Amino acid sequence: MAISADVIIAGGGVIGTAIAWRAAAAGLATVVIDPQAGDAAALVAAGMLAPVSESLFGEDALLRLNLLAVARFPSFAAELEEATGRIVGLRREGTLAVAYDPDDHAALARLTGFRRSVGLDAEELDSRACRRLEPFLAPGVRGGVLFAGDWSVDNRRYAAALRVAAQAAGARFLRDRVSAVRVGNDGAAAGVRLADGSEVDGAAVVVAAGCWSAGIDGLPGTVRDAVRPVKGQLLRLRCPANVPPVLGHTIRALVRGTDLYLVPRADGELVVGATSEERGHDVTVTAGAVHDLLHDAMSVLPVTSELALAETCAGLRPGTPDNGPIVGPGGPAGLLVATGHYRNGILLSAVTADAVAACLTGEPPAPEWEPFAPQRFGALARPA
Ligand SMILES: Cc1cc2nc3c(=O)[nH]c(=O)nc-3n(C[C@H](O)[C@H](O)[C@H](O)COP(=O)(O)OP(=O)(O)OC[C@H]3O[C@@H](n4cnc5c(N)ncnc54)[C@H](O)[C@@H]3O)c2cc1C
């Protein structure tokens, strides 16, 4: 039977599924196509909603977008919880960034100066004040900074709730691989071709296949060239049952020059991450990465040695040359791109869904999206 829809979404990760929910809720017949169950990177991610502690020199436009994203997240999550009856675990305690040695402390001070200079909240704390906030921190920690503007969410619960909400709103999920975007005689997108050669018709196609977006024919070459996989390895530790969680805040630590984060959940899980590796599509969990993450975690939070090692995992962030997402119309009329969310795909999922739903219904997306259009990587030739 021939399938057709108003909107076809290639990729059912957190981005494609968030878009599917908003598109279906807007009354559009929506089909999500993914060869897997979806949520590839979202199942691995730590769930930080961290515009402040992720902000770096030279990424002002991304900071503005991330601030829009964190401001939008609570109402989006509340609507999601109401639509599904599921709790997604939004937490607003802030991030405590700590420094392990004097060089780490100097590096943290430089970053804090920059963050203050762009108007972000940062409360400097000495070692004792850090341990008053988080008593399990190592006494040797040099000091830290509380970034109150960072939050977190339980990304696995969040991704699962998005799928339930999208389905309840009427979106259909097909287990298949999109091989190409099809273009009609009028030069506009007409649907997609699947791996077995069959076709799905639709006047709008959204490519949201994360780091695999580059493999979909018909996407403009400049966009395909811009997306690459960046491997991240991460651990999930677990506190013993009936013992309170060992952390109240997300901790970002600089440990002998290496970045580390520890993200607590209310249920006693503690996420420890992450590596950042250029290894193509490899998702092997390596002994060295597990060793290094545990070693650094024990340096700042010795009690981690007592916790159960519940899971090791690796995922692929969809990276881009400027670390920003690629969202908006690209190539033929009706083709939309929503990829390249790199380290912030959970954070950006709600505002990406808003932006794509706006494009689909003829509204302008928020101005913060302007610097992240697909055209920034060069003129977009019409796909063959
Ligand atoms: C270790 C790690 C930690 C992270 N921590 C955070 C964090 O704390 N906060 C945060 O905001 N972000 C974090 N991220 C980033 C975030 O997880 C990603 O940016 C986000 O999940 C990307 O979602 P996506 O839907 O674009 O891509 P993906 O999750 O990669 O999903 C893409 C989907 O497309 C499907 N697909 C592939 N090819 C095709 C095809 N040809 N046709 C159809 N479908 C296809 C795949 O099967 C997959 O389901 C982290 C990522 C990693 C790896």
The ligand as an SDF file (V2000), in Angstrom:
LIG
                    3D

 53 58  0  0  0  0  0  0  0  0999 V2000
   28.0890   10.9900   25.2950 C   0  0  0  0  0  0  0  0  0  0  0  0
   27.0640   12.0200   24.9170 C   0  0  0  0  0  0  0  0  0  0  0  0
   26.6040   12.9110   25.8740 C   0  0  0  0  0  0  0  0  0  0  0  0
   25.6670   13.8830   25.5270 C   0  0  0  0  0  0  0  0  0  0  0  0
   25.2040   14.7190   26.5100 N   0  0  0  0  0  0  0  0  0  0  0  0
   24.2890   15.6720   26.1860 C   0  0  0  0  0  0  0  0  0  0  0  0
   23.7660   16.5240   27.1950 C   0  0  0  0  0  0  0  0  0  0  0  0
   24.1050   16.3930   28.3690 O   0  0  0  0  0  0  0  0  0  0  0  0
   22.8730   17.4890   26.8260 N   0  0  0  0  0  0  0  0  0  0  0  0
   22.4640   17.6600   25.5310 C   0  0  0  0  0  0  0  0  0  0  0  0
   21.6750   18.5600   25.2480 O   0  0  0  0  0  0  0  0  0  0  0  0
   22.9420   16.8450   24.5520 N   0  0  0  0  0  0  0  0  0  0  0  0
   23.8370   15.8630   24.8530 C   0  0  0  0  0  0  0  0  0  0  0  0
   24.3300   15.0400   23.8800 N   0  0  0  0  0  0  0  0  0  0  0  0
   23.9790   15.3240   22.4900 C   0  0  0  0  0  0  0  0  0  0  0  0
   22.6190   14.7690   22.1070 C   0  0  0  0  0  0  0  0  0  0  0  0
   22.4750   13.4570   22.5870 O   0  0  0  0  0  0  0  0  0  0  0  0
   22.4870   14.7910   20.5770 C   0  0  0  0  0  0  0  0  0  0  0  0
   22.7800   16.0830   20.0830 O   0  0  0  0  0  0  0  0  0  0  0  0
   21.0710   14.4360   20.1550 C   0  0  0  0  0  0  0  0  0  0  0  0
   20.6610   13.2490   20.7860 O   0  0  0  0  0  0  0  0  0  0  0  0
   21.0290   14.2830   18.6420 C   0  0  0  0  0  0  0  0  0  0  0  0
   19.7320   13.8480   18.3180 O   0  0  0  0  0  0  0  0  0  0  0  0
   19.3370   13.5460   16.8150 P   0  0  0  0  0  0  0  0  0  0  0  0
   17.9240   13.1070   16.8570 O   0  0  0  0  0  0  0  0  0  0  0  0
   19.7160   14.6960   15.9480 O   0  0  0  0  0  0  0  0  0  0  0  0
   20.3190   12.3720   16.3560 O   0  0  0  0  0  0  0  0  0  0  0  0
   20.3780   10.8400   16.7740 P   0  0  0  0  0  0  0  0  0  0  0  0
   20.0670   10.6240   18.1880 O   0  0  0  0  0  0  0  0  0  0  0  0
   21.6900   10.3510   16.2790 O   0  0  0  0  0  0  0  0  0  0  0  0
   19.1990   10.1780   15.9580 O   0  0  0  0  0  0  0  0  0  0  0  0
   19.2700   10.0460   14.5750 C   0  0  0  0  0  0  0  0  0  0  0  0
   18.3310    8.9470   14.1580 C   0  0  0  0  0  0  0  0  0  0  0  0
   18.3550    8.8610   12.7350 O   0  0  0  0  0  0  0  0  0  0  0  0
   18.2930    7.5000   12.3850 C   0  0  0  0  0  0  0  0  0  0  0  0
   18.8100    7.3480   11.0230 N   0  0  0  0  0  0  0  0  0  0  0  0
   20.0860    7.2220   10.6280 C   0  0  0  0  0  0  0  0  0  0  0  0
   20.1460    7.0950    9.2900 N   0  0  0  0  0  0  0  0  0  0  0  0
   18.8740    7.1440    8.8400 C   0  0  0  0  0  0  0  0  0  0  0  0
   18.2970    7.0640    7.5470 C   0  0  0  0  0  0  0  0  0  0  0  0
   19.0550    6.9310    6.4480 N   0  0  0  0  0  0  0  0  0  0  0  0
   16.9420    7.1180    7.4290 N   0  0  0  0  0  0  0  0  0  0  0  0
   16.1640    7.2750    8.5310 C   0  0  0  0  0  0  0  0  0  0  0  0
   16.6720    7.3750    9.7870 N   0  0  0  0  0  0  0  0  0  0  0  0
   18.0150    7.3120    9.9320 C   0  0  0  0  0  0  0  0  0  0  0  0
   19.1050    6.7800   13.4390 C   0  0  0  0  0  0  0  0  0  0  0  0
   18.7440    5.4110   13.5280 O   0  0  0  0  0  0  0  0  0  0  0  0
   18.7510    7.5740   14.7010 C   0  0  0  0  0  0  0  0  0  0  0  0
   17.6790    6.9930   15.4050 O   0  0  0  0  0  0  0  0  0  0  0  0
   25.2200   14.0120   24.1870 C   0  0  0  0  0  0  0  0  0  0  0  0
   25.6370   13.0890   23.2370 C   0  0  0  0  0  0  0  0  0  0  0  0
   26.5490   12.0920   23.5910 C   0  0  0  0  0  0  0  0  0  0  0  0
   26.9740   11.0900   22.5610 C   0  0  0  0  0  0  0  0  0  0  0  0
  1  2  1  0
  2  3  1  0
  2 52  2  0
  3  4  2  0
  4  5  1  0
  4 50  1  0
  5  6  2  0
  6  7  1  0
  6 13  1  0
  7  8  2  0
  7  9  1  0
  9 10  1  0
 10 11  2  0
 10 12  1  0
 12 13  2  0
 13 14  1  0
 14 15  1  0
 14 50  1  0
 15 16  1  0
 16 17  1  0
 16 18  1  0
 18 19  1  0
 18 20  1  0
 20 21  1  0
 20 22  1  0
 22 23  1  0
 23 24  1  0
 24 25  2  0
 24 26  1  0
 24 27  1  0
 27 28  1  0
 28 29  2  0
 28 30  1  0
 28 31  1  0
 31 32  1  0
 32 33  1  0
 33 34  1  0
 33 48  1  0
 34 35  1  0
 35 36  1  0
 35 46  1  0
 36 37  1  0
 36 45  1  0
 37 38  2  0
 38 39  1  0
 39 40  1  0
 39 45  2  0
 40 41  1  0
 40 42  2  0
 42 43  1  0
 43 44  2  0
 44 45  1  0
 46 47  1  0
 46 48  1  0
 48 49  1  0
 50 51  2  0
 51 52  1  0
 52 53  1  0
M  END
$$$$
